[in-house]
Amino acid sequence: MTAVRHEGIIEATGKLREHEIVNIGVNNILGEVVKQCTPQNRKPEYFIIRIYTNDWKCIRVEDRVSSLGKSLEIPLGPAMLGKTFDALLNPLAETDKTFYFEPHLRFGDVVCENTHFGNVPSKADGKLIVLKELEGRVTFISSAGTYTTDDTLLIVEDSRQQVHQFSFMQSVKLRTPNEQVYSRKNTPRIYTGIRTIDICTPIHMSQKIVLLGNQGTGKTSIATTICNNTSFDVIVYVTYTNSSSKINQLTQHPFLQRAVIIAATANSAEKAKLLGEHTGYRVAKYFEKLGLFTLVVHDDLLRSLDDFKVHNYAIDHEFKMAQEITTIFCVTDQDIREYYWYQNNDVLISLDQKMAQSRSFPAISYNTNYRTSEYHDGKQLQQIFSYHNDLDEIIALVGVESLADEDKVAHRTIKLVKEVLLEQDISEPFCSEQKLLGMMRNLLYYYNFVKTLKEQHMHYVKNFEQELLSQKLVVCDGTEEQILSDLYDRMKQTFRMRPIWDDLERIRTKEGTRELQNMHQCSKFFDATIFANTNSLWELEQKCINVYDEVNPEVVKSLVNRLGGTELEYLL
């Protein structure tokens, strides 16, 4: 056998098979056969072997390649949560070597794949199942007690009288090319707590989500926020960065206690990042078998289109496998947009560089991420945002002065709606669903009313702008629904006074003042202090008499009757 060194890729001839592992050279460097090639010029066929460690630099031409007769495997077992591993699932720090075992089977019980045979009570992922495809009976099972990871806990004899031994850690094949993949339908929605995503791009269980944006647009921040806010039992976070500081930052997040962090390029060559995709899926599949809902995050999976072309097969296989597990892909290169959007993914969330530079979180582009909202108010908001985009295009061409008066008011109001609803400060990482629904209701009611106002009436509702902006500061402690409901009620009370606003504006002019002969300082008569907390016509007359020497009750009565009765409403 011969070997040719080329940036971690070995070309070898001989009797090899795809997906089996080999030893290369006198140092027994581990490699994996990834492809069989048959040249057209009738030369002997050769195999491409990939090396996942930095030892590939020691390989020389004519080094011997020895087949080990098995495929690449990774160890799976209890106590993985809260730990950090490399691409081959070797721990990067000290891990527990002993566990307390509680048996779940007895001698003679039937055993098959996924059979529950014991527990590790002190661990959240302490359920032990059989990961091998077999069918047999128990010939030995350990009693309750403390054992090491090397001790045999279960022995099973199958129908061919072959003996299979099981311990805490079990080795499983990393790749199974013929594995059956099932896609789930009618899956529940995932509430992320990020308003822009929940309104404009709702996501569901078992969907693939691609966060597409340049470096520095906040892909990692959004991914970690989703991890912190969602209620997944387990999070498998695969990072492809070489930065140790970024890996350390991940360990500071609250979701670490229910997460498995896989540093795909730690202690290994650049080619090891291809293992991270399969390792992440295999670990997630293991936790799904334990009955735990799992989220997989691939952070910085691809940084360039060249990476995508080289790793096309591996990426396609990962997308196929991800059909049954909720997966987030953080991708940098914008040139991959078409491939992802039209062929492989369910949800594309595009991040905007300019928004990121202006410190707007999340920096999600409003123009390219609209999907059908699952909220009734959300659908109306999407129509409003689309209308705002049309106005922005007109303003960019001919300026804001060219808009009609009602369009100016609408443009200004929609800008307020976007600022309140879609901009989420980093100090507010989670927005409860009750708060989101209340904010959408208030903003829609405000917009639908204000867009019909004249410019001179805007000062009557200006005070509500600050209150709407302050909605973002409402703390999610169970009382946010009542606080937002009170704001909605006050807006309803005030907006019902609109029938007399034209009279208020007319009376404040000199011509309108002359029409009221028996009233002094007429403009002050309509101050908010007079109308506040006034529940009847008699109370209104008494307040007016206290302010002025004389008052014409008929004028007061005529204004109150404009409301359709004698009951008064609150006026700013």
MIBAKOL-308087 format. One record per residue (C-alpha): x, y, z; residue in one letter; residue number from 0. Coordinates in steps of 0.001 Angstrom, whole numbers, plus 500000, padded with zeros to 6 digits. Example, Ala and Ser with C-alpha at 12.3 -4.5 7.8 and 13.67 -1.06 7.14 Angstrom:
! MIBAKOL-308087
       c1       c2       c3   torpa   bafi
   512300   495500   507800       A      0
   513670   498940   507140       S      1
! end
This chain:
! MIBAKOL-308087
       c1       c2       c3   torpa   bafi
   500000   500000   500000       M      0
   501137   503541   499327       T      1
   500086   506875   500789       A      2
   500386   510418   499481       V      3
   500269   513367   501909       R      4
   498183   516393   500906       H      5
   496822   518712   503636       E      6
   495360   515948   505792       G      7
   494097   513934   502786       I      8
   495757   510590   502047       I      9
   495485   508748   498742       E     10
   496082   505006   499165       A     11
   495737   501857   497109       T     12
   494898   498378   498331       G     13
   491985   496377   499703       K     14
   490017   498948   501658       L     15
   486354   499816   502140       R     16
   484522   503085   502578       E     17
   483927   504348   506134       H     18
   486411   501975   507767       E     19
   489306   503213   509871       I     20
   492976   502503   509162       V     21
   496412   502868   510763       N     22
   499045   504703   508725       I     23
   502820   504447   509071       G     24
   504949   503241   511923       V     25
   503208   505624   514328       N     26
   499797   504033   513598       N     27
   498167   507355   512804       I     28
   494388   506938   512741       L     29
   492534   507745   509512       G     30
   489145   507104   507887       E     31
   488406   505972   504345       V     32
   485879   508492   503007       V     33
   485705   507738   499285       K     34
   486596   505137   496659       Q     35
   487864   506531   493319       C     36
   488138   504746   489986       T     37
   490261   506728   487458       P     38
   489366   506734   483761       Q     39
   492881   505859   482541       N     40
   492557   502307   483926       R     41
   495143   502756   486628       K     42
   494496   500894   489906       P     43
   491629   502324   491906       E     44
   492560   504302   494972       Y     45
   490925   505455   498191       F     46
   490806   508868   499846       I     47
   491658   508746   503564       I     48
   491061   511694   505869       R     49
   493226   512309   508948       I     50
   491533   514026   511909       Y     51
   494638   514778   513988       T     52
   497652   517026   513448       N     53
   499875   513929   513054       D     54
   499163   513872   509317       W     55
   502265   516039   508794       K     56
   504433   513057   509778       C     57
   503107   510820   506998       I     58
   505455   510083   504090       R     59
   505086   508508   500664       V     60
   505130   504679   500709       E     61
   504012   504529   504366       D     62
   501991   501381   505000       R     63
   498200   501628   505440       V     64
   496628   498872   507564       S     65
   492884   498308   507767       S     66
   491347   497821   511215       L     67
   488182   496240   509789       G     68
   485710   498527   511580       K     69
   484185   501948   511167       S     70
   484714   505076   513262       L     71
   482957   504900   516632       E     72
   482231   507276   519513       I     73
   481451   506454   523183       P     74
   478000   507333   524586       L     75
   476786   507031   528153       G     76
   475693   508872   531317       P     77
   477105   512104   532771       A     78
   477626   513833   529407       M     79
   475563   516917   530269       L     80
   477565   519970   531270       G     81
   480781   518628   529720       K     82
   482944   519674   526758       T     83
   484254   517160   524202       F     84
   486254   517083   520988       D     85
   484980   515842   517618       A     86
   485528   512186   518576       L     87
   483735   512731   521900       L     88
   486883   512568   523990       N     89
   486418   514735   527110       P     90
   488514   517902   527267       L     91
   488484   517856   531078       A     92
   488382   515283   533854       E     93
   485147   513279   534012       T     94
   483631   510882   536522       D     95
   485036   507350   536437       K     96
   482591   505707   538865       T     97
   478787   505712   539033       F     98
   476108   504142   541184       Y     99
   474137   501567   539182       F    100
   470531   500459   539730       E    101
   469477   497421   537634       P    102
   466206   497451   535738       H    103
   466248   493869   534393       L    104
   466490   490367   535857       R    105
   468083   487122   534751       F    106
   466327   485655   531697       G    107
   464594   488858   530575       D    108
   464344   489485   526825       V    109
   466620   492241   525530       V    110
   466577   494072   522190       C    111
   467755   497433   520897       E    112
   466763   500409   523086       N    113
   465887   498148   526044       T    114
   466166   499978   529375       H    115
   468494   497907   531592       F    116
   469516   500303   534414       G    117
   469809   503791   535870       N    118
   472391   506170   537277       V    119
   470123   507998   539792       P    120
   472323   511055   540376       S    121
   472466   512073   536693       K    122
   469775   513755   534574       A    123
   470882   511620   531623       D    124
   471384   508522   533760       G    125
   469018   506194   531902       K    126
   470955   503239   530445       L    127
   469690   501543   527276       I    128
   471059   498952   524851       V    129
   472399   500751   521776       L    130
   473290   497647   519741       K    131
   470965   495900   517282       E    132
   470363   492495   518849       L    133
   467755   490212   520355       E    134
   468550   487865   523206       G    135
   468207   487131   526910       R    136
   469979   488349   530031       V    137
   472583   485913   531343       T    138
   474125   488302   533881       F    139
   473274   491702   535372       I    140
   475115   493490   538163       S    141
   473408   494210   541450       S    142
   472935   497732   542754       A    143
   476195   499372   543683       G    144
   479087   501569   542573       T    145
   481070   500532   539499       Y    146
   483718   502008   537219       T    147
   483208   502782   533540       T    148
   485184   499642   532603       D    149
   483110   497202   534669       D    150
   480636   494927   532894       T    151
   477041   495607   533965       L    152
   475047   493421   531572       L    153
   475700   490276   529534       I    154
   473266   489198   526825       V    155
   473294   485989   524781       E    156
   471534   486209   521412       D    157
   469875   483469   519341       S    158
   473227   482601   517730       R    159
   474693   482034   521204       Q    160
   476954   485055   520796       Q    161
   477729   486934   523997       V    162
   477419   490744   524193       H    163
   478753   492734   527147       Q    164
   477589   496213   528155       F    165
   479002   498805   530566       S    166
   478205   502435   531351       F    167
   479816   503634   528102       M    168
   478858   502025   524784       Q    169
   480523   502550   521416       S    170
   478282   503336   518435       V    171
   479100   503858   514782       K    172
   479538   507494   513884       L    173
   478212   507032   510350       R    174
   475387   504761   509216       T    175
   474883   505488   505485       P    176
   471732   503374   505137       N    177
   470030   504696   508272       E    178
   466302   505292   507937       Q    179
   465360   508930   508589       V    180
   461810   509903   509525       Y    181
   460483   513447   509259       S    182
   457954   514596   511847       R    183
   454726   516355   510894       K    184
   452377   518651   512832       N    185
   455110   519514   515310       T    186
   454480   522141   518025       P    187
   455779   525688   517723       R    188
   458890   526758   519601       I    189
   458559   530021   521519       Y    190
   462018   531616   521508       T    191
   461338   534809   523503       G    192
   462860   536870   520654       I    193
   459987   538986   519363       R    194
   461250   539351   515789       T    195
   461507   535592   515341       I    196
   458237   534748   517089       D    197
   456282   537269   514998       I    198
   457973   537244   511592       C    199
   459657   533826   511367       T    200
   457906   531304   513645       P    201
   459776   528024   514023       I    202
   458632   524518   514966       H    203
   460090   521351   516398       M    204
   462141   519235   513964       S    205
   462763   522199   511661       Q    206
   466123   523317   510322       K    207
   466897   526966   511056       I    208
   469718   528731   509208       V    209
   471107   531939   510747       L    210
   472810   533580   507777       L    211
   474989   536648   508304       G    212
   478471   538095   508129       N    213
   480907   537880   510986       Q    214
   479897   540166   513839       G    215
   476149   540212   513091       T    216
   475242   538292   516245       G    217
   474578   534743   515037       K    218
   476075   533230   518171       T    219
   474144   535658   520415       S    220
   470833   534675   518810       I    221
   471665   530962   518953       A    222
   472646   531087   522640       T    223
   469569   533206   523461       T    224
   467344   530562   521866       I    225
   469167   527894   523887       C    226
   468600   529818   527122       N    227
   464936   530649   526422       N    228
   463590   527384   525032       T    229
   462598   524396   527128       S    230
   464551   521651   525359       F    231
   465701   518886   527687       D    232
   469140   518668   526047       V    233
   471160   521044   523857       I    234
   474007   519701   521722       V    235
   476133   522745   520883       Y    236
   478764   522071   518204       V    237
   481266   524888   517669       T    238
   483798   524923   514848       Y    239
   485978   527759   516095       T    240
   489583   527501   517220       N    241
   489102   530292   519752       S    242
   489415   529032   523318       S    243
   487839   532249   524635       S    244
   484642   531589   522688       K    245
   484456   528069   524082       I    246
   484941   529462   527589       N    247
   482113   531953   526998       Q    248
   479782   529090   526103       L    249
   480483   527465   529456       T    250
   479195   530597   531229       Q    251
   475662   530381   529815       H    252
   472765   529107   531970       P    253
   471960   526312   529514       F    254
   475303   524579   530185       L    255
   473801   522254   532811       Q    256
   471605   520662   530131       R    257
   474082   520948   527261       A    258
   476803   518903   525609       V    259
   479432   521166   524035       I    260
   481445   519681   521181       I    261
   484520   521671   520126       A    262
   484981   520117   516682       A    263
   488477   521508   516057       T    264
   489864   521143   519595       A    265
   493038   519004   519797       N    266
   492589   518060   516135       S    267
   493165   519157   512548       A    268
   490923   521458   510524       E    269
   489387   518447   508776       K    270
   487923   517328   512087       A    271
   485138   519877   511692       K    272
   483508   517406   509293       L    273
   483190   514972   512187       L    274
   481395   517578   514276       G    275
   478316   517430   512057       E    276
   477937   513667   512456       H    277
   478969   513605   516110       T    278
   476386   516257   516949       G    279
   473629   514304   515223       Y    280
   474661   510984   516803       R    281
   474685   512468   520314       V    282
   471297   514112   519726       A    283
   469893   510836   518416       K    284
   471098   509120   521589       Y    285
   469293   511596   523855       F    286
   466140   511322   521739       E    287
   466197   507569   522396       K    288
   466279   508386   526110       L    289
   463027   510322   525655       G    290
   464619   513778   525900       L    291
   463768   516562   523428       F    292
   467013   517753   521889       T    293
   468200   520882   520058       L    294
   471386   520816   517954       V    295
   473338   524022   517224       V    296
   476127   524154   514622       H    297
   477980   527421   515247       D    298
   480237   528745   512444       D    299
   479634   525626   510380       L    300
   480750   527162   507074       L    301
   482791   530328   506642       R    302
   483170   530338   502864       S    303
   481589   529000   499708       L    304
   484778   527008   499079       D    305
   484175   525093   502305       D    306
   480650   524406   501152       F    307
   481766   523014   497771       K    308
   484469   520829   499326       V    309
   482190   519466   502062       H    310
   479064   519262   499907       N    311
   478448   515568   500553       Y    312
   478872   515838   504307       A    313
   476584   518890   504515       I    314
   473887   517216   502421       D    315
   474011   514152   504649       H    316
   473757   516289   507785       E    317
   470747   518185   506416       F    318
   469085   514884   505606       K    319
   469699   513523   509088       M    320
   468466   516752   510697       A    321
   464918   516187   509401       Q    322
   463874   514585   512688       E    323
   465810   516790   515133       I    324
   465520   520546   515618       T    325
   468772   522003   514279       T    326
   470212   525522   514058       I    327
   472962   526226   511514       F    328
   475033   529426   511869       C    329
   476496   530191   508438       V    330
   478720   533102   507407       T    331
   478984   533167   503622       D    332
   476115   535003   501900       Q    333
   476747   533160   498603       D    334
   475230   529999   500088       I    335
   471839   531734   500504       R    336
   470243   530298   497351       E    337
   471308   526738   498049       Y    338
   470014   526775   501614       Y    339
   466773   528600   500904       W    340
   465574   526662   497899       Y    341
   466836   523178   498614       Q    342
   467715   522299   502157       N    343
   466217   524311   504973       N    344
   462837   525095   506433       D    345
   463574   528512   507948       V    346
   466092   531111   506794       L    347
   466823   534022   509138       I    348
   468999   536639   507457       S    349
   471015   539046   509611       L    350
   471772   542622   508537       D    351
   475280   544072   508808       Q    352
   474105   547707   509151       K    353
   471728   546859   511985       M    354
   474520   545042   513786       A    355
   476842   548039   513434       Q    356
   474151   550265   514968       S    357
   474059   547935   518015       R    358
   470509   546795   517244       S    359
   469703   543390   518737       F    360
   468619   541183   517190       P    361
   470078   542346   513863       A    362
   467455   540419   511877       I    363
   466535   541934   508521       S    364
   462849   542888   508508       Y    365
   462621   542756   504708       N    366
   463815   539205   504028       T    367
   462465   537092   506879       N    368
   458687   537258   506613       Y    369
   456807   533989   506968       R    370
   453154   533558   507835       T    371
   452755   534544   511471       S    372
   450751   532242   513733       E    373
   449268   535161   515665       Y    374
   446225   537010   514324       H    375
   447768   540358   515311       D    376
   451103   539174   513891       G    377
   449597   538781   510413       K    378
   448297   542368   510528       Q    379
   451705   543587   511693       L    380
   453391   541845   508771       Q    381
   451082   543718   506378       Q    382
   451946   546981   508134       I    383
   455690   546318   507856       F    384
   455292   545560   504145       S    385
   453463   548888   503716       Y    386
   456288   550634   505598       H    387
   458855   549145   503214       N    388
   456907   550586   500271       D    389
   456904   554029   501928       L    390
   460652   553765   502538       D    391
   461234   553143   498843       E    392
   459188   556243   497942       I    393
   461050   558347   500498       I    394
   464402   557139   499154       A    395
   463410   558326   495665       L    396
   461556   561610   496206       V    397
   461885   562442   499918       G    398
   459484   562406   502856       V    399
   457861   565727   501886       E    400
   456307   564073   498848       S    401
   454127   561826   501034       L    402
   450512   562679   501728       A    403
   449658   563827   505246       D    404
   448112   560485   506214       E    405
   451152   558625   504858       D    406
   453467   560832   506929       K    407
   451533   559997   510065       V    408
   451459   556290   509154       A    409
   455202   556210   508404       H    410
   456035   557850   511703       R    411
   453725   555524   513623       T    412
   455034   552341   511978       I    413
   458553   553451   512832       K    414
   457446   553635   516469       L    415
   455862   550180   516221       V    416
   459102   548697   514855       K    417
   461196   550402   517499       E    418
   458991   549062   520285       V    419
   458277   545583   518982       L    420
   461226   544426   516890       L    421
   464176   545976   518725       E    422
   464957   543897   521789       Q    423
   467660   545116   524117       D    424
   470336   542688   525246       I    425
   469193   543328   528839       S    426
   465817   541825   527865       E    427
   466826   538399   526546       P    428
   463363   536895   527037       F    429
   459899   538277   526256       C    430
   457039   536165   527596       S    431
   454189   535252   525274       E    432
   451681   537180   527436       Q    433
   453830   540292   527141       K    434
   454215   539835   523379       L    435
   450458   539491   522859       L    436
   449775   542582   524986       G    437
   452367   544651   523120       M    438
   450998   543616   519726       M    439
   447432   544443   520796       R    440
   448379   547900   522120       N    441
   450524   548839   519137       L    442
   447941   547703   516592       L    443
   445175   549621   518366       Y    444
   447359   552721   518502       Y    445
   448371   552420   514830       Y    446
   444821   551807   513529       N    447
   443606   554889   515377       F    448
   446496   557284   514731       V    449
   446770   556601   510981       K    450
   443369   558302   510511       T    451
   444283   561430   512488       L    452
   445091   564839   511106       K    453
   448493   566341   511789       E    454
   447064   568937   514228       Q    455
   445542   566189   516387       H    456
   448789   564309   517003       M    457
   449572   566181   520232       H    458
   446494   564601   521881       Y    459
   448093   561140   521678       V    460
   451756   562114   521937       K    461
   451961   561167   525594       N    462
   451126   557585   524680       F    463
   454265   557288   522557       E    464
   456462   557263   525652       Q    465
   454196   554753   527362       E    466
   454321   552470   524339       L    467
   458106   552738   524285       L    468
   458222   551823   527968       S    469
   456409   548523   527235       Q    470
   459824   546999   526613       K    471
   460767   547720   530237       L    472
   457863   545719   531666       V    473
   459320   542874   533721       V    474
   458085   539359   532919       C    475
   456974   538481   536445       D    476
   453351   537512   535831       G    477
   451951   541054   536155       T    478
   452952   542225   532669       E    479
   449548   541274   531239       E    480
   447729   543528   533743       Q    481
   450121   546455   533146       I    482
   449694   546289   529378       L    483
   445944   545836   529791       S    484
   445707   549052   531816       D    485
   447519   550946   529068       L    486
   445101   549520   526499       Y    487
   442069   550622   528566       D    488
   443403   554153   528951       R    489
   444002   554410   525223       M    490
   440434   553295   524556       K    491
   439073   555907   526939       Q    492
   441112   558703   525425       T    493
   440569   557793   521793       F    494
   436773   557851   522268       R    495
   437069   561630   522846       M    496
   438021   562129   519214       R    497
   434533   563508   518185       P    498
   435186   566752   520127       I    499
   438843   567234   519068       W    500
   437846   569357   516074       D    501
   435842   571621   518426       D    502
   438796   571840   520797       L    503
   441040   573010   517993       E    504
   438407   575513   516782       R    505
   437832   576991   520254       I    506
   441559   577610   520701       R    507
   441469   580058   517781       T    508
   440360   583690   518168       K    509
   437295   583130   516010       E    510
   436205   580192   518121       G    511
   436750   582149   521320       T    512
   434393   584913   520226       R    513
   431624   582356   519734       E    514
   431611   581597   523445       L    515
   430565   584927   524995       Q    516
   430018   583801   528575       N    517
   433308   581953   529026       M    518
   436647   583485   530091       H    519
   440064   581992   529168       Q    520
   438414   579383   526969       C    521
   441613   577532   526088       S    522
   442232   576702   529752       K    523
   438704   575405   530082       F    524
   439663   572413   527956       F    525
   442784   571477   529893       D    526
   443121   567864   530911       A    527
   442834   568732   534598       T    528
   439183   569677   534168       I    529
   438177   566499   532389       F    530
   440204   564120   534557       A    531
   438183   561862   536888       N    532
   434914   563575   535924       T    533
   432038   561112   535771       N    534
   428964   563307   535247       S    535
   427795   566568   533705       L    536
   427160   568070   537149       W    537
   430768   567397   538283       E    538
   432073   568992   535099       L    539
   429990   572145   535680       E    540
   431203   572426   539288       Q    541
   434853   572151   538203       K    542
   434368   574802   535562       C    543
   432687   577188   538046       I    544
   435639   576765   540419       N    545
   438040   577832   537656       V    546
   435979   580578   536009       Y    547
   433625   583250   537367       D    548
   430943   582342   534844       E    549
   430314   579353   532625       V    550
   427698   578569   530032       N    551
   426228   575154   530912       P    552
   424751   574854   527433       E    553
   428206   574934   525862       V    554
   429444   572236   528232       V    555
   426350   570149   527627       K    556
   426685   570384   523849       S    557
   430289   569186   523952       L    558
   429431   566301   526286       V    559
   426513   565260   524083       N    560
   428976   564867   521226       R    561
   430094   561752   523072       L    562
   426590   560297   522837       G    563
   425604   560730   526469       G    564
   426354   562394   529763       T    565
   429148   559974   530789       E    566
   432594   561515   530275       L    567
   435807   559798   529325       E    568
   439362   560488   530295       Y    569
   441057   563144   528126       L    570
   444778   563882   527997       L    571
! end
